[in-house]
């Protein structure tokens, strides 16, 4: 019965060959992304758009970088889309402890995060309101372009500006005035231009990721190999072998048993 139930143990590591592009999504998690000029706010709307794009991916590899005053890799480049969505759901404005908007540092972090297998079909997508206060994002995008990596930007917010909900009130500056966050399109246009990419202003219905992903897919696929846990190691044959052994032993022992007669003479 154990053999019929096909017991399994562990997993088999297999090398998987795929073709596609590598895309690092760089997401702004500074407090300004809490502004509600998108529903429910800029950050959650961006996360929803990324999640929908992940659902459409097949063999492309994706990674996540989050940034505010500094940046770090939230998810290394992978084809594990389930993990990508799990890591994405955990992102918040508390993911980075240092506030600010260091777009250049985030681009540099993404640039270092591509796999060694990739040297052609690579792209960085920066999603932010563009209010850069820390460094030179145009120089970082130029460096990426020199390495063959295209940099796309998506602007989130309104040029008119809006206040930032924070802990039951609005975020305030040192003089106790409400902070107004505005979309800085000029910076993001310059970054995209330097990075040989395209700038898109996000809308509430079409966020802008889909046309960028379509553009990236035209870059040409690269061949990748990865080691994956593909299936469990079947164990049922061992149980059948043991059962067969006992069956043979039973036959041999049965032949050697002395025959008993009903009547003794």
C-alpha positions as CSV (number, residue, x, y, z in Angstrom):
1,X,0.0,0.0,0.0
2,X,2.9,2.4,0.7
3,X,4.2,1.9,-2.8
4,X,0.9,2.6,-4.4
5,X,0.6,5.8,-2.4
6,X,3.8,7.0,-4.2
7,X,5.7,8.5,-1.2
8,X,8.0,11.4,-2.0
9,X,11.0,12.8,-0.3
10,X,12.9,16.1,-0.7
11,X,13.2,17.8,-4.1
12,X,15.2,17.5,-7.2
13,X,17.5,20.4,-8.3
14,X,17.3,20.9,-12.0
15,X,18.8,23.4,-14.3
16,X,16.2,25.5,-16.1
17,X,16.9,27.3,-19.4
18,X,14.9,30.5,-20.1
19,X,15.0,33.4,-22.5
20,X,14.0,37.0,-21.6
21,X,15.1,40.3,-20.2
22,X,16.3,41.4,-16.7
23,X,14.4,44.2,-15.2
24,X,15.2,46.0,-11.9
25,X,12.2,48.0,-10.6
26,X,13.4,50.9,-8.3
27,X,10.5,52.1,-6.1
28,X,10.5,55.3,-4.0
29,X,9.3,54.6,-0.5
30,X,9.8,58.1,1.0
31,X,7.0,59.7,2.9
32,X,6.0,61.8,-0.1
33,X,4.7,58.5,-1.6
34,X,1.9,58.6,1.0
35,X,0.2,61.5,-0.8
36,X,-3.3,60.7,-1.9
37,X,-3.4,62.2,-5.4
38,X,-3.6,58.5,-6.5
39,X,-6.0,56.0,-4.9
40,X,-5.4,55.0,-2.2
41,X,-2.0,56.7,-2.3
42,X,1.0,56.9,-4.6
43,X,2.9,54.0,-3.0
44,X,0.0,51.5,-2.9
45,X,-1.0,52.5,-6.5
46,X,2.6,51.8,-7.6
47,X,2.7,48.4,-5.8
48,X,-0.6,47.4,-7.5
49,X,0.7,48.3,-11.0
50,X,3.9,46.3,-10.3
51,X,1.9,43.3,-9.1
52,X,-0.2,43.4,-12.3
53,X,2.9,43.5,-14.4
54,X,4.5,40.5,-12.5
55,X,1.3,38.5,-13.3
56,X,2.0,39.0,-17.0
57,X,5.7,38.0,-17.0
58,X,6.8,34.6,-18.3
59,X,10.5,34.1,-18.5
60,X,11.8,37.6,-17.8
61,X,13.8,38.1,-14.6
62,X,12.7,40.8,-12.1
63,X,14.2,42.4,-9.1
64,X,13.2,45.1,-6.6
65,X,15.1,48.0,-5.1
66,X,13.5,50.3,-2.6
67,X,14.9,53.7,-1.7
68,X,14.4,56.9,0.2
69,X,17.5,58.6,1.7
70,X,19.4,55.5,0.7
71,X,18.6,52.3,-1.1
72,X,18.9,48.5,-0.8
73,X,17.8,45.4,-2.8
74,X,14.4,44.2,-1.6
75,X,14.4,41.2,-4.0
76,X,17.4,39.9,-6.0
77,X,16.9,39.3,-9.7
78,X,14.7,36.2,-10.1
79,X,12.0,34.4,-12.1
80,X,10.2,33.4,-8.9
81,X,7.2,35.7,-9.4
82,X,5.4,34.3,-6.3
83,X,8.3,35.6,-4.1
84,X,8.4,38.8,-6.0
85,X,4.7,39.5,-5.1
86,X,5.3,38.5,-1.5
87,X,8.3,40.9,-1.1
88,X,6.3,43.6,-2.9
89,X,3.4,43.3,-0.5
90,X,5.7,43.9,2.5
91,X,7.0,47.2,1.1
92,X,6.1,50.4,3.1
93,X,7.5,53.8,3.8
94,X,9.1,52.2,6.8
95,X,11.2,49.9,4.6
96,X,14.0,52.4,4.5
97,X,14.9,54.1,7.8
98,X,16.6,57.2,6.3
99,X,14.2,59.6,4.8
100,X,14.9,61.6,1.6
101,X,14.9,60.8,-2.1
102,X,18.3,59.6,-3.4
103,X,17.4,58.5,-6.9
104,X,21.0,58.4,-8.1
105,X,22.0,56.0,-5.3
106,X,19.0,53.8,-6.1
107,X,20.0,53.6,-9.8
108,X,23.5,52.6,-8.8
109,X,22.2,49.9,-6.5
110,X,20.1,48.5,-9.2
111,X,23.0,48.6,-11.7
112,X,25.0,46.4,-9.3
113,X,22.2,43.9,-8.9
114,X,22.0,42.4,-12.4
115,X,23.1,38.8,-12.8
116,X,26.5,37.9,-14.2
117,X,24.7,36.1,-17.1
118,X,23.2,39.3,-18.4
119,X,25.0,41.8,-20.6
120,X,22.5,42.9,-23.1
121,X,18.8,42.9,-22.3
122,X,18.9,44.9,-19.1
123,X,16.6,47.7,-17.9
124,X,15.9,49.8,-14.8
125,X,12.5,51.3,-14.1
126,X,12.5,54.1,-11.5
127,X,9.1,54.9,-10.0
128,X,9.1,58.1,-8.0
129,X,7.7,61.6,-7.6
130,X,11.1,62.9,-8.8
131,X,11.8,65.2,-5.8
132,X,15.5,64.3,-5.6
133,X,17.3,66.0,-2.7
134,X,20.4,63.9,-2.2
135,X,22.6,63.2,-5.3
136,X,22.9,63.3,-9.1
137,X,20.5,60.8,-10.7
138,X,21.3,62.0,-14.3
139,X,25.0,61.0,-13.8
140,X,23.9,57.6,-12.5
141,X,21.6,57.1,-15.5
142,X,24.5,58.1,-17.9
143,X,26.7,55.5,-16.2
144,X,24.0,52.8,-16.7
145,X,23.6,53.7,-20.4
146,X,27.4,53.4,-20.8
147,X,27.1,49.8,-19.5
148,X,24.2,49.0,-21.9
149,X,21.4,49.3,-19.3
150,X,18.4,51.4,-20.3
151,X,16.8,53.6,-17.5
152,X,13.1,54.3,-17.7
153,X,11.3,56.6,-15.3
154,X,7.6,56.8,-14.2
155,X,6.5,60.0,-12.5
156,X,4.0,59.6,-9.7
157,X,2.1,62.7,-8.5
158,X,0.7,66.0,-9.6
159,X,2.7,69.1,-10.6
160,X,0.3,71.2,-8.6
161,X,1.2,69.4,-5.4
162,X,-0.6,68.0,-2.4
163,X,-0.1,67.5,1.3
164,X,1.1,64.2,2.8
165,X,-1.2,62.5,5.3
166,X,0.9,61.4,8.3
167,X,-0.2,59.9,11.7
168,X,-3.7,61.4,11.6
169,X,-2.5,64.8,10.5
170,X,-0.3,66.1,7.7
171,X,3.5,65.8,7.5
172,X,5.0,69.2,8.6
173,X,8.3,70.9,8.3
174,X,10.4,72.4,11.1
175,X,8.3,75.5,11.1
176,X,5.2,73.4,11.5
177,X,3.9,74.1,8.0
178,X,2.3,71.3,6.0
179,X,4.8,69.8,3.5
180,X,3.6,69.9,-0.1
181,X,4.9,67.3,-2.5
182,X,5.0,68.0,-6.2
183,X,5.9,65.8,-9.1
184,X,9.2,67.0,-10.6
185,X,8.9,65.9,-14.2
186,X,12.0,67.7,-15.5
187,X,14.3,65.6,-13.4
188,X,12.7,62.4,-14.5
189,X,12.8,63.4,-18.1
190,X,16.5,64.2,-17.8
191,X,17.2,60.8,-16.1
192,X,15.3,58.9,-18.8
193,X,17.1,60.8,-21.6
194,X,20.5,60.2,-20.1
195,X,19.6,56.5,-19.6
196,X,18.5,56.0,-23.1
197,X,15.0,55.3,-21.9
198,X,11.6,56.8,-21.8
199,X,9.7,59.0,-19.3
200,X,6.0,58.2,-18.6
201,X,3.7,60.1,-16.3
202,X,1.6,57.6,-14.3
203,X,-2.1,57.8,-14.6
204,X,-4.7,56.3,-12.2
205,X,-6.0,53.9,-14.8
206,X,-2.9,53.2,-16.9
207,X,0.0,53.6,-14.6
208,X,2.6,53.4,-17.3
209,X,4.4,50.2,-16.6
210,X,2.8,48.1,-19.4
211,X,4.1,50.2,-22.3
212,X,7.6,50.3,-20.8
213,X,7.6,46.5,-20.4
214,X,6.5,46.2,-24.0
215,X,9.4,48.4,-25.0
216,X,11.8,46.3,-23.0
217,X,10.7,43.1,-24.6
218,X,11.7,44.6,-28.0
219,X,15.3,44.7,-26.8
220,X,15.8,41.1,-27.6
221,X,15.9,38.0,-25.4
222,X,18.9,36.7,-23.6
223,X,19.4,33.1,-22.6
224,X,19.6,32.4,-18.8
225,X,20.1,29.2,-16.8
226,X,19.1,28.8,-13.2
227,X,18.9,26.0,-10.7
228,X,15.3,25.4,-9.4
229,X,13.5,23.0,-7.1
230,X,11.3,21.4,-9.7
231,X,9.8,18.3,-8.3
232,X,9.9,15.8,-5.4
233,X,12.1,12.7,-5.6
234,X,9.8,9.7,-6.0
235,X,10.4,7.0,-3.4
236,X,7.7,4.5,-4.3
237,X,10.0,2.2,-6.2
238,X,12.0,1.4,-3.1
239,X,8.9,0.2,-1.3
240,X,8.0,-2.0,-4.3
241,X,11.6,-3.4,-4.3
242,X,11.3,-4.3,-0.6
243,X,7.9,-5.9,-1.2
244,X,9.3,-7.9,-4.1
245,X,12.3,-9.1,-2.0
246,X,9.9,-10.4,0.7
247,X,7.8,-12.1,-1.9
248,X,10.8,-14.0,-3.3
249,X,11.9,-15.0,0.2
250,X,8.5,-16.2,1.0
251,X,8.5,-18.4,-2.2
252,X,11.9,-19.9,-1.4
253,X,11.0,-20.6,2.3
254,X,7.7,-22.1,1.2
255,X,9.4,-24.6,-1.1
256,X,11.6,-25.9,1.7
257,X,8.8,-26.5,4.3
258,X,8.3,-30.3,5.0
259,X,5.1,-31.7,3.6
260,X,2.6,-32.7,6.3
261,X,0.4,-35.8,5.8
262,X,-3.2,-36.1,7.0
263,X,-2.7,-39.8,8.1
264,X,0.6,-41.2,9.4
265,X,1.5,-44.7,8.5
